[in-house]
Amino acid sequence: MDWNGKPYHSLDYELKTTFGKKVYKLALDGGMTCPNRDGTLGTGGCIFCSEGGSGDFAAPRRDTVTRQIEEAKKRLEPKLGGRDVSYIAYFQSYTNTYAPTAYLERLFSEAIAHPDVSVLSAATRPDCLPPETVDLLSRLNREKPVWVELGLQTIHEESARFIRRGYPYPVFLDAFRRLKEAGLTVIVHVILGIPGETRDMMLETVQAVGDLPADGIKLQLLHVLEGTDLGRLYRSRPFPVMELEEYLDLVVDAISLLPPEVVIHRISGDGPKRLLIAPLWSANKRLVLNSMARRFKERGAFQGCAR
């Protein structure tokens, strides 16, 4: 199947099909922290996580949600050319269900109430989804679509301990099941290139996400960033990172494992260039995307072709 010129079910295709127009993501900060940072599970965060809590491109928390949305919209205006567009209110920084339900309800309700917002999306951990939070998200989903982005990263317990994920795989599976039973859209984050993982191990994680099946997946190249424990480890004891050609072939094979209905939200990911230690080729986003398009064409690969 050809999704408007792409060999996989892209997020852009899904949004245009659903909403009939271009939809942009606005990265927001809900002012939360993480159990891996506040002492509940640890204080250093996951080994790869920057001080921004994976929300380095989000608006500053000093503003209200509405103000953050308006400021983010202004930054996008030069590229819109007056077109009619809509937005995803994406709570990205840290763990965005790690707060009392009353706080989350005020925060998320304000985002959903914005007339230009079509989707609410919250990035979180599967161990931070108590029943009352899932109930809240389910209620909000009746007003506008709600997406929950779960950080899985890997199905392999040894790798999970290395990155200090802080929960076992069955916790993820339980959270996924409860979110789906509540009628929510679930997107799963996977990291490719965790030190010690083989190519087969990475593909096993992608296969497991496809077998669920998840509604969407984010394939994130491991970035080694300044200010992280992973960065300090790399400086003291350098470990191999993925080369561009290796990553291209891995992503093509990974996407080929996924059912056609799984939406591909990301195929590489961005890290702040000022913090990036390795792999340096990943800073050239145009190079990565153009190379990926060529590799798909060379391989004649389409999503779901391995099924």
HELIX and SHEET records of a PDB file:
HELIX    1   1 LEU A   11  PHE A   19  1                                   9    
HELIX    2   2 VAL A   65  LEU A   80  1                                  16    
HELIX    3   3 THR A  101  ALA A  113  1                                  13    
HELIX    4   4 PRO A  126  CYS A  128  5                                   3    
HELIX    5   5 PRO A  131  LEU A  140  1                                  10    
HELIX    6   6 GLU A  157  PHE A  162  1                                   6    
HELIX    7   7 TYR A  169  GLU A  181  1                                  13    
HELIX    8   8 ARG A  199  ASP A  211  1                                  13    
HELIX    9   9 ASP A  229  SER A  236  1                                   8    
HELIX   10  10 LEU A  244  SER A  256  1                                  13    
HELIX   11  11 LEU A  280  ALA A  283  5                                   4    
HELIX   12  12 LYS A  285  ARG A  299  1                                  15    
SHEET    1   A 7 VAL A  23  LEU A  28  0                                        
SHEET    2   A 7 SER A  86  PHE A  91  1                                        
SHEET    3   A 7 VAL A 117  THR A 124  1                                        
SHEET    4   A 7 VAL A 146  GLN A 153  1                                        
SHEET    5   A 7 THR A 185  LEU A 192  1                                        
SHEET    6   A 7 GLY A 216  LEU A 221  1                                        
SHEET    7   A 7 VAL A 263  ARG A 266  1                                        
SHEET    1   B 2 VAL A 224  LEU A 225  0                                        
SHEET    2   B 2 LEU A 276  ALA A 278 -1                                        
END                                                                             
